Amino acid sequence: MGAEPALPDDPVALIERLFAGPIAGRRFGEPVSVGHHMGQTAALAQADHASSALVVAALLHDVAYLIEPDLTDQLTFEADHAALGAAWLQRWFPPSVCEPVRLHVDAKRYLAATEDGYRASLSDESVRTLELQGGVMTPPEARQFERAPHFGEAVQLRRWDERGKDPRATTPPIEHYRTLIRSVGGGD
């Protein structure tokens, strides 16, 4: 007897289909595809012994690119992709996954404002999108962001996000994360 077919609302099966789909192979201005980038980000989180929830957040932080095939309004999408992805993930995952995803763009804005040399370390595409995403935070915005729940996790996710753009890096296949995804609320 074969495996049961995936239910339409099975997040693991859906996530695996998204990572196998053609959009996951698009580069969106970076030297690696969005699928490879998310895989690298998760692998970096796992190598740093992050919590299961944070590894899943790292894996899915740019999921909005995979679920939103119509990117005709690139400016709005770049500004909103973190919130769009987090809202989609809330169907299955707790705040420990969704909030770092939602806040990873703000974490870039925060680090650009508070850490010497951070902005210079960004890829050209990250610099371009930083401006679309609101630019460098003001001091009051940075102080407010520091009080946000999941602030620390979002900042750590952002650091892996920037490092996860190496075209020579190899990453585990998406199937490697099945058990982890399920363990943090992504299916039974």
N, C-alpha and C positions, 0 to 999 in steps of 0.2 A: 504494500500500500504506500503511495507517495505522500509527500508533504501536503498538508492542507493549503489551499490557496489563501493568500493574504486577504484579510478583510479590507474593504475600501478605506476604513479609517484606522488601519494599523500604521502607526507612525514609523516604525522601523522599515516596513516594506515601502512606504511612501518616500522616506528619506533615501533609501537605497536606490529607488527608481530615479529620484531627482539627481543623485550623484552620478548615475549611469546615463543620464539624458544629455542631449547636445548642449544645453546651456552651461552645464558644468565644465565644458571644455573651452568656453570663451574666456578671453584674457581681461577684458574690461580695463585696459590701460596698464596692466602690470606684466612682469616678465613670466608669470605663471597663470594658468587657468584658475578660475574661481574655485573649482572643485579641488584642484591641487593645493591651492592656497589654504582652504579650510582644513584639508587633511594635514598640511604642515603645521598649521596653528594648533590643531588637536594633538599632534605628535609632540610638539614642543611642550604643551601643557602636561601631557602624560609623562614626558621625560623629567619634568620638574616636580613630579609627584603631586600634582594638583588634585583637588577633590574630584570625585566622579562627576558631580554637577558642573564643575568648571571645565572639565575636559569636554563634556557634551556641549557646553556653551561655546567653547573654542571651535569645536567641530561645526557648529551650526550658526556661528555669528554672522555670516553673510548669506544665510539661507534665502533672504528676500530676493537675491539675484536669481535663484533657481525657481522660485515660485511666481515671479513676476516677469513673464516673457515679453511684455510690451513695455519697453524702456524708451518710449518716444519722448517722454518728458524727463530727460536725463537729469536736469537740474533739481527738480522736485524729488526724484527718486534718490539721488545721492544724499540729499538732506534728510530723507525720511526712511532710508532702507533699514536702519537699526530698529526703529519703532515698528515698521511693517513686519520685519522678521520676528521680533519679540511677540507681537500680537498673534501671528500665525502659530508660534510655538506654544502659546498659552493654552491651546486646546489639549495639550498632553503633558506639559512640563511645569514644574513649580517655579516660583520666583528665583530660586538659586541658579536656575538655568536662564530664564527669560530676562531677568534684570541685567546681568552682565552683557547680554546681547543688546538689550535696549540702550545701555549706557556706553557701549564701546566707542561710539563716535564722540560723545561728550568727553570720554577719557582722552581721546586724541587732542581735543581742544584744550583740555586741562593740562596735559603734559606739555603741550606747546607753550602754554602760559607760565608754567611753574618750573620747568626743568631746563637748565642751560644745555644747549646743544641738541635738544630733542627735535626741534623743527628741522634742523639741518640734517638729521639722520633719516628723515622721512623720504620715501620714494617720491619721484616727481608726481606720480598720480595721487599719492596721499597729500602732497602739498596742494595740488590743484583742487582736490575735493575738500580739503580743510576750509578753503574759502567758501565753497558752496554750502558747507555744513555750519556756517556761522562764524568761522574764523577763530582766532585765539581767544580764549575766555578772558574776560575782564577780572580783576581781583575779586570783586563781589561775587561774580559767577563762580569763580574757583572756590571761594569759601563755602558757598552754598552747595556746590557739587561734593565737596569733602564730607558733608553731612548726609549725603544720600545713602540709603541702605544699599549694600553691594558695591560701594565706591571702590574698595580695595580690590575686589574681584574684577571689576571693570577695568581698572588700571592695569592689573596683571594680564588680563585678556588682551588689552591693547598692545602691550609689549610683545606678546607672542604674535599678535596680528602683524606687526611691522616686521618681525623676523621671519615670518612664514611666506617669503616671496623668493625663495632660492630655486632657480630652475634645475639645479643639480640634485636637489634633495629627493630622497625616496620616502614614501609614506606607506603605512599599512593600508590595505583596501578598506572600504567603508564597512564591510562585513566584520572587520576586526572590532568595531564599536557596538555591535548588536546588543550584547549582554549589558554593556555599560549604559546604553540608551534606555534599555528596559528598566535597569536598576534605579534610574532617577525619575521614573514616571512615564517613560515613553512606551507604554504598552504593557500588556500582561506577560 
